[in-house]
Amino acid sequence: MIDFGLVTEGIIDQVVIENILYGYFDDPDLLIQPLQPDRDKDSYGGWEKVFEYCESQEFIEALGSCTYIIIHIDTDVSDNKNFDILKHEAGTGRELSVGELRDRVVAKFKEIIGKKCHNFQYEEYEEKFIFAIAIHSIECWLLPLYCDDPKKAAKIKGCDKQLTKCLKKKNSKIKIEKTLDYYEQISRKYSKPKELTQYYPKNPSLKIFIEEMQTRNITL
């Protein structure tokens, strides 16, 4: 039976990606394992924990128990030390495109996994990994659901504030919360295949994530 392990920055990222997976596969009973953070163990999140987990023994063990492992990270602080991926081209200062930045983050994960997991080559398990690189945050992936303006739906900067504005425009009395239940609620439209198909192309890094899954031809 096919199942998916989630390695994410936080639990709110997990529920957004879960709803996307439910919609993509049209299966509300899809088997999904939150690996990092582990909700049952009250473990901590953050981008540093994503990299740490991908270097851990737990990650090696998950390769045996999960059919696919989805690795998520936001790129809002990719310039930080230990993340070490510049958003601009060194020398020219040119801002990297969404695709270029995403590819550099994926390359870093491939290097980490291949270097730290000494008992196998990355290529041996390459088909297991699906990368959910949110540029520059998971909130950007929610903009198409609530921002009618295509330019706002496609934003990659200031998405948290933009999402709040669009949510309040839809419902002026709505209370914005950084909680699992709230993010499950505002991403729930993605759990419907028609809604997901309608909205995912409007945000560039979400579109890349969906297109990567399409290339796998995964059959449940």
RODO-2510 file (C-alpha; in nm, 4 decimals, decimal comma):
residues 220
     n   res          X          Y          Z
     1     m     0,0000     0,0000     0,0000
     2     i     0,1351     0,3432    -0,0969
     3     d     0,1965     0,5968     0,1771
     4     f     0,3668     0,9331     0,2065
     5     g     0,6045     1,0567     0,4746
     6     l     0,6174     1,4318     0,5387
     7     v     0,9331     1,6168     0,6370
     8     t     0,8339     1,9805     0,6843
     9     e     0,9269     2,2956     0,8704
    10     g     0,6158     2,2845     1,0873
    11     i     0,2792     2,1254     1,1466
    12     i     0,0906     2,3976     0,9600
    13     d     0,2981     2,3147     0,6515
    14     q     0,2019     1,9507     0,6975
    15     v    -0,1727     2,0137     0,6927
    16     v    -0,1487     2,2339     0,3823
    17     i     0,0475     1,9659     0,1977
    18     e    -0,1882     1,6953     0,3248
    19     n    -0,4883     1,8745     0,1752
    20     i    -0,3011     1,9158    -0,1529
    21     l    -0,2276     1,5430    -0,1579
    22     y    -0,5911     1,4545    -0,0786
    23     g    -0,7034     1,6655    -0,3723
    24     y    -0,4334     1,5490    -0,6091
    25     f    -0,5074     1,1805    -0,5529
    26     d    -0,8799     1,2342    -0,4870
    27     d    -0,8500     1,0217    -0,1749
    28     p    -0,9392     1,1613     0,1719
    29     d    -0,8113     0,8373     0,3284
    30     l    -0,4626     0,8658     0,1793
    31     l    -0,1972     0,7256     0,4129
    32     i     0,0254     1,0103     0,5304
    33     q     0,2902     0,9931     0,8052
    34     p     0,4109     1,3203     0,9622
    35     l     0,7795     1,2411     1,0151
    36     q     0,9228     1,5816     1,1069
    37     p     0,7851     1,7450     1,3114
    38     d     0,6238     1,4426     1,4793
    39     r     0,2861     1,5667     1,6023
    40     d     0,2529     1,2848     1,8555
    41     k     0,5866     1,3658     2,0184
    42     d     0,5477     1,7447     2,0229
    43     s     0,8774     1,7782     1,8358
    44     y     1,0099     2,1129     1,7204
    45     g     0,9993     2,2513     1,3704
    46     g     1,1977     2,5039     1,1697
    47     w     1,4106     2,4926     0,8579
    48     e     1,7154     2,3805     1,0550
    49     k     1,5230     2,0745     1,1761
    50     v     1,4414     1,9801     0,8166
    51     f     1,8097     1,9591     0,7290
    52     e     1,8911     1,7823     1,0560
    53     y     1,6235     1,5224     0,9983
    54     c     1,7534     1,4493     0,6484
    55     e     2,0895     1,3645     0,8085
    56     s     1,9424     1,1464     1,0824
    57     q     1,9043     0,7744     1,1440
    58     e     1,5283     0,8301     1,1651
    59     f     1,5356     0,9483     0,8040
    60     i     1,7192     0,6311     0,6977
    61     e     1,4588     0,4197     0,8755
    62     a     1,1730     0,6128     0,7124
    63     l     1,3052     0,5136     0,3709
    64     g     1,2060     0,1588     0,4540
    65     s     0,8617     0,2401     0,5887
    66     c     0,7401     0,5065     0,3428
    67     t     0,6737     0,4637    -0,0271
    68     y     0,7448     0,8323    -0,0887
    69     i     0,8959     1,1051     0,1271
    70     i     0,7887     1,4629     0,0628
    71     i     1,0495     1,7138     0,1785
    72     h     0,9270     2,0685     0,2371
    73     i     1,1143     2,3866     0,3153
    74     d     1,0462     2,7593     0,2714
    75     t     1,3078     2,9771     0,1031
    76     d     1,2358     3,3007     0,2884
    77     v     1,5607     3,2711     0,4855
    78     s     1,7638     3,0746     0,2323
    79     d     2,0423     3,3367     0,2580
    80     n     2,0963     3,2484     0,6248
    81     k     2,4063     3,0720     0,7490
    82     n     2,3746     2,6919     0,7230
    83     f     2,1028     2,7294     0,4599
    84     d     2,3529     2,9072     0,2357
    85     i     2,1537     2,9514    -0,0839
    86     l     2,1548     3,3063    -0,2154
    87     k     1,8406     3,4423    -0,3766
    88     h     2,0538     3,6468    -0,6146
    89     e     2,3244     3,5398    -0,8554
    90     a     2,6677     3,6028    -0,7103
    91     g     2,8505     3,8751    -0,9002
    92     t     2,5626     4,0082    -1,1089
    93     g     2,3054     4,0470    -0,8330
    94     r     2,0370     3,9070    -1,0614
    95     e     1,7436     3,7659    -0,8689
    96     l     1,7056     3,3940    -0,9289
    97     s     1,3881     3,2758    -1,0922
    98     v     1,1507     3,0526    -0,8966
    99     g     1,2712     2,7507    -1,0911
   100     e     1,6386     2,8334    -1,0424
   101     l     1,6077     2,8849    -0,6685
   102     r     1,4011     2,5704    -0,6291
   103     d     1,6585     2,3669    -0,8218
   104     r     1,9420     2,4931    -0,6010
   105     v     1,7535     2,3992    -0,2854
   106     v     1,6811     2,0521    -0,4260
   107     a     2,0494     2,0148    -0,5157
   108     k     2,1408     2,0942    -0,1534
   109     f     1,9088     1,8235    -0,0262
   110     k     2,0519     1,5742    -0,2716
   111     e     2,4016     1,6594    -0,1502
   112     i     2,3017     1,6254     0,2161
   113     i     2,1259     1,2942     0,1644
   114     g     2,4010     1,1522    -0,0529
   115     k     2,6771     1,2663     0,1824
   116     k     2,5237     1,1717     0,5166
   117     c     2,3549     0,8459     0,4234
   118     h     2,6735     0,6473     0,3733
   119     n     2,5080     0,3115     0,3282
   120     f     2,3521     0,4005    -0,0071
   121     q     2,3859     0,6301    -0,3055
   122     y     2,1226     0,9009    -0,3451
   123     e     2,0304     0,7626    -0,6878
   124     e     1,9233     0,4320    -0,5308
   125     y     1,6298     0,6016    -0,3600
   126     e     1,5810     0,9043    -0,5838
   127     e     1,2293     0,8021    -0,6889
   128     k     1,1174     0,8104    -0,3249
   129     f     1,1801     1,1823    -0,2828
   130     i     0,9331     1,4535    -0,3841
   131     f     1,0394     1,8103    -0,3064
   132     a     0,7847     2,0684    -0,1915
   133     i     0,9979     2,3828    -0,2055
   134     a     0,7762     2,6800    -0,1175
   135     i     0,9093     3,0058    -0,2596
   136     h     0,9230     3,1911    -0,0368
   137     s     0,6686     3,0494     0,2119
   138     i     0,3797     2,8051     0,2376
   139     e     0,1448     3,1060     0,2598
   140     c     0,2292     3,1786    -0,1037
   141     w     0,0663     2,8468    -0,1931
   142     l    -0,2581     2,9609    -0,0303
   143     l    -0,2857     3,2924    -0,2157
   144     p    -0,4638     3,1470    -0,5230
   145     l    -0,7502     3,0325    -0,2995
   146     y    -0,8254     3,3797    -0,1663
   147     c    -0,6706     3,6410    -0,3976
   148     d    -0,8766     3,7021    -0,7095
   149     d    -0,6079     3,9198    -0,8688
   150     p    -0,3737     3,6860    -1,0660
   151     k    -0,0709     3,8984    -0,9791
   152     k    -0,1426     3,8688    -0,6069
   153     a    -0,2089     3,4939    -0,6402
   154     a     0,1346     3,4539    -0,8014
   155     k     0,3275     3,6535    -0,5394
   156     i     0,6371     3,5037    -0,3819
   157     k     0,7215     3,7875    -0,1428
   158     g     0,5219     3,9185     0,1518
   159     c     0,2772     3,6301     0,1170
   160     d     0,1857     3,6209     0,4854
   161     k     0,0623     3,9806     0,4784
   162     q    -0,0986     3,9394     0,1380
   163     l    -0,2850     3,6292     0,2521
   164     t    -0,4171     3,8160     0,5566
   165     k    -0,5402     4,1008     0,3357
   166     c    -0,7153     3,8644     0,0952
   167     l    -0,8732     3,6625     0,3762
   168     k    -1,0061     3,9770     0,5440
   169     k    -1,1394     4,1014     0,2118
   170     k    -1,3396     3,7799     0,1831
   171     n    -1,4482     3,7987     0,5485
   172     s    -1,3727     4,1132     0,7465
   173     k    -1,4470     3,9390     1,0782
   174     i    -1,2155     3,6438     1,0228
   175     k    -0,9596     3,5759     1,2956
   176     i    -0,6146     3,4943     1,1560
   177     e    -0,4316     3,2260     1,3541
   178     k    -0,1023     3,0393     1,3153
   179     t    -0,2492     2,7081     1,4235
   180     l    -0,2830     2,3614     1,2730
   181     d    -0,6633     2,3755     1,2787
   182     y    -0,6751     2,7163     1,1148
   183     y    -0,4357     2,6259     0,8339
   184     e    -0,6211     2,2995     0,7775
   185     q    -0,9375     2,5042     0,7386
   186     i    -0,8015     2,7665     0,4980
   187     s    -0,6258     2,5063     0,2807
   188     r    -0,9201     2,2638     0,2735
   189     k    -1,0320     2,3723    -0,0732
   190     y    -0,7211     2,2045    -0,2106
   191     s    -0,8528     1,8682    -0,0886
   192     k    -1,1132     1,8847    -0,3674
   193     p    -0,9667     1,7761    -0,7035
   194     k    -1,1568     2,0375    -0,9065
   195     e    -1,0480     2,3187    -0,6757
   196     l    -0,6869     2,2048    -0,6763
   197     t    -0,6831     2,1809    -1,0557
   198     q    -0,8318     2,5286    -1,0811
   199     y    -0,5971     2,7032    -0,8418
   200     y    -0,2565     2,5341    -0,8325
   201     p    -0,1269     2,6774    -1,1643
   202     k    -0,1659     3,0306    -1,0286
   203     n     0,1326     3,0120    -0,7930
   204     p     0,4678     2,9241    -0,9524
   205     s     0,6319     2,7058    -0,6860
   206     l     0,3074     2,5219    -0,6071
   207     k     0,2770     2,4553    -0,9801
   208     i     0,6273     2,3047    -0,9837
   209     f     0,5383     2,0777    -0,6899
   210     i     0,2252     1,9473    -0,8634
   211     e     0,4108     1,9012    -1,1919
   212     e     0,6807     1,6998    -1,0181
   213     m     0,4180     1,4641    -0,8784
   214     q     0,2634     1,4356    -1,2238
   215     t     0,5935     1,3152    -1,3671
   216     r     0,5944     1,0238    -1,1191
   217     n     0,2729     0,8726    -1,2567
   218     i     0,1881     0,7480    -0,9058
   219     t    -0,1014     0,5016    -0,8995
   220     l    -0,2640     0,4244    -0,5657
***
